[in-house]
Amino acid sequence: MRKLATLAAITCTLAAFAAHAEMLDGADDPAYRAALDLALNTGKPEAVVRLKALAETGNPAALVALPFALQWIPPTGSLAEKNAQRKLGGIWVQDAAAEAHAATALWANGQNNDAPDDLLRRAAGLSALGEPEKAALLLASWVNQTGAVGALPDTLFATDTPAWLGALALTFRLGLSEPSAADHDLLAALLAKESPAAWMALNHLVERLHRDHASLGDPLGKAEISPETAATRLKEAQAMIAVSPSSWRELPVTAEEALLARTALAGRGEFAPVEGLCRVHCPDSSATCETAVLAYPGLLFGHFESTQPFRSVLPADDFYASARGLAALIPLRSDPAAAADRATAESLDACYAALLARRDTLGFGP
């Protein structure tokens, strides 16, 4: 009964913080940070035990962080024992955290099979609560689920949304045998606004899908863009495409492409994790480190979002600095271009080369 009462008190406390990105109560408790750091850097079950004890005694940050720790360090023992470890006061830890914390409820462990409108609602909510990477992951699910058919959300072409995601949506729309006049106009309008998503889509449509400009409604003419400007933007777009997330890459990224992509992506939301990784680990060579990251593994997306705790319980830089954060941010690739891309990255920045070597050694046994 005492645990249930404590849980109710935590719920009330967290409700007051739901609309803000500030740190939750308890996040500055040394005992909490020690337990979370242990979970972030080892596979010791003791870390989960300590976080759970803090949650039971009323630490709101520990409650919100606990589902992540249980994901990193899964319970062991019989089914009954595992289930007991996943409960707090008789309630599933995930459910308790979701009831108490708006971002946890919206994220829902990254569930991506909701109805399209629900995916957009959750993505918008997470973005408003300061979780842009998790929001982008749900928005990507929306694009894949719908094929970008129907009304496109305004956020799809915002600077906080990955440009490659907006490009994918435009490619779906304009790659049809007979795209609409409205889609032609949208492409031209976005090109005129220098939208990276539009330039990436145009590059892909022309170079990969072999669409001619006339079939796309003459977007450069409509936008009154000169051939010289178009050539520059399309070259930048090709570089951004080269470093965009891909599960299978056949052609290596050149150092020139990585550098050009870094320049084009500077200041955009999708580049923030790259900047953070290099700021934390290679502060004396952050520019060349960022270029190297774009060469290998490429733009960071799709591998760390489910692992990274909410910013209200752990600053992003602290996650980037941890062993678990490093492992999640830098997936080890095995595609045909992996070896060449890694060699390019290592040649670009010695600090990042050492970081890749450290990444190779990471493991999280108990």
C-alpha positions, 0 to 999 in steps of 0.5 A, spaced: 500 500 500 505 504 501 508 503 494 502 505 491 501 511 495 508 513 493 507 512 486 500 516 486 505 522 489 510 521 483 504 521 478 502 528 481 509 531 481 510 529 474 504 532 472 506 539 473 512 538 469 509 535 463 509 541 459 516 543 460 523 540 458 526 542 464 529 536 468 525 532 473 525 533 480 530 527 483 534 528 477 540 532 481 540 526 486 547 524 487 544 517 488 540 517 482 545 519 477 550 514 480 545 508 479 543 511 472 551 512 470 552 505 472 546 502 468 549 507 462 556 504 462 555 497 465 550 491 464 550 490 472 543 488 474 545 492 481 543 499 477 536 497 475 535 495 483 538 501 485 534 505 480 527 501 482 529 503 489 529 510 488 523 510 484 519 506 490 521 512 495 519 517 491 524 519 486 520 522 479 526 521 475 528 514 477 521 512 475 522 515 468 529 512 467 527 505 469 524 503 463 530 504 459 534 501 464 530 495 464 531 495 456 538 495 457 539 490 462 533 485 462 531 482 468 533 474 469 530 468 472 523 465 472 518 468 468 515 470 475 521 473 477 522 477 471 515 480 471 516 482 478 522 486 476 518 489 471 513 492 476 513 497 481 507 497 486 504 491 482 504 496 476 508 495 470 514 500 470 512 502 463 505 503 465 507 507 471 512 511 467 507 513 462 501 515 467 506 520 470 510 522 464 507 525 458 513 524 453 513 517 456 506 516 454 507 519 447 513 515 446 510 508 448 516 505 447 517 507 440 510 503 438 509 505 430 503 501 428 498 506 430 493 510 426 497 515 421 493 521 425 495 518 432 503 517 429 502 525 427 499 527 434 505 523 438 510 526 434 508 533 435 507 532 442 514 529 443 517 535 439 513 540 443 516 536 449 523 537 447 524 530 444 526 531 436 529 525 435 524 521 437 519 525 434 522 524 427 522 517 428 515 517 429 514 521 423 518 516 419 513 511 421 508 515 418 511 516 411 513 509 411 506 507 413 502 512 408 507 513 402 506 520 404 499 520 401 494 525 403 495 532 406 502 533 408 504 535 415 507 542 415 512 539 420 515 535 414 519 540 411 521 544 418 529 545 420 527 540 426 525 534 421 530 530 417 531 533 410 532 526 408 525 524 411 521 530 407 525 528 401 522 521 401 515 524 402 516 528 396 519 522 392 513 518 394 509 523 391 512 525 385 515 519 383 508 517 381 506 516 374 502 522 374 503 526 380 498 532 381 499 539 379 499 541 386 505 536 388 508 540 382 507 547 385 509 544 392 516 542 389 517 549 386 515 552 392 520 548 396 525 549 391 524 557 392 525 557 399 531 553 398 529 547 402 534 541 402 528 536 402 526 539 395 533 539 392 534 532 395 528 529 392 529 533 385 536 530 385 533 523 386 527 523 381 532 526 376 538 522 377 535 515 380 528 515 377 530 518 371 524 523 371 525 529 366 524 536 369 518 537 364 514 531 367 515 534 374 512 541 372 518 545 370 520 546 378 526 550 376 523 555 371 517 556 376 521 557 382 526 562 377 532 558 379 538 559 375 542 553 372 548 555 376 544 556 383 541 549 381 547 546 380 550 548 386 544 546 390 544 539 387 551 538 388 549 539 396 543 535 395 547 529 392 552 529 398 546 529 403 543 523 400 550 520 400 550 520 408 543 519 409 541 513 413 541 507 410 541 500 412 545 498 406 550 502 402 554 500 396 557 506 394 563 509 399 562 516 401 568 521 399 571 526 404 569 531 399 561 529 400 562 528 407 565 535 408 559 538 403 554 535 407 556 537 413 556 544 411 549 543 408 547 540 414 549 545 419 544 548 424 539 543 422 535 538 427 538 532 424 545 534 425 545 535 432 546 528 435 553 528 430 555 535 433 553 533 440 557 526 439 563 530 437 562 536 442 563 531 448 568 526 445 573 530 440 572 538 443 579 540 440 577 537 433 569 538 432 569 540 425 573 534 422 570 529 427 563 531 424 565 530 417 568 524 419 562 521 423 558 523 416 563 518 412 562 513 417 557 511 420 553 517 416 548 521 419 545 518 426 538 516 425 534 510 427 539 506 432 539 510 438 532 514 439 530 508 443 536 507 447 536 515 449 533 517 456 528 523 455 532 529 456 528 531 462 531 525 466 538 525 463 542 531 459 543 529 451 550 530 452 551 526 458 548 520 454 553 521 448 558 521 453 556 514 456 559 507 453 551 505 452 550 512 448 556 511 444 554 504 442 547 506 440 550 512 436 555 509 432 552 502 429 557 498 426 556 497 419 557 491 415 555 493 408 559 493 402 561 500 403 563 500 410 570 498 410 572 504 405 567 509 409 570 507 416 577 508 412 575 515 410 572 517 417 579 515 420 583 519 415 579 525 417 580 525 424 585 522 429 580 523 435 574 520 432 579 514 429 580 513 436 573 513 438 571 508 433 577 503 436 573 504 443 567 503 440 569 496 437 571 494 444 564 496 448 560 490 451 555 490 457 556 484 460 554 484 468 
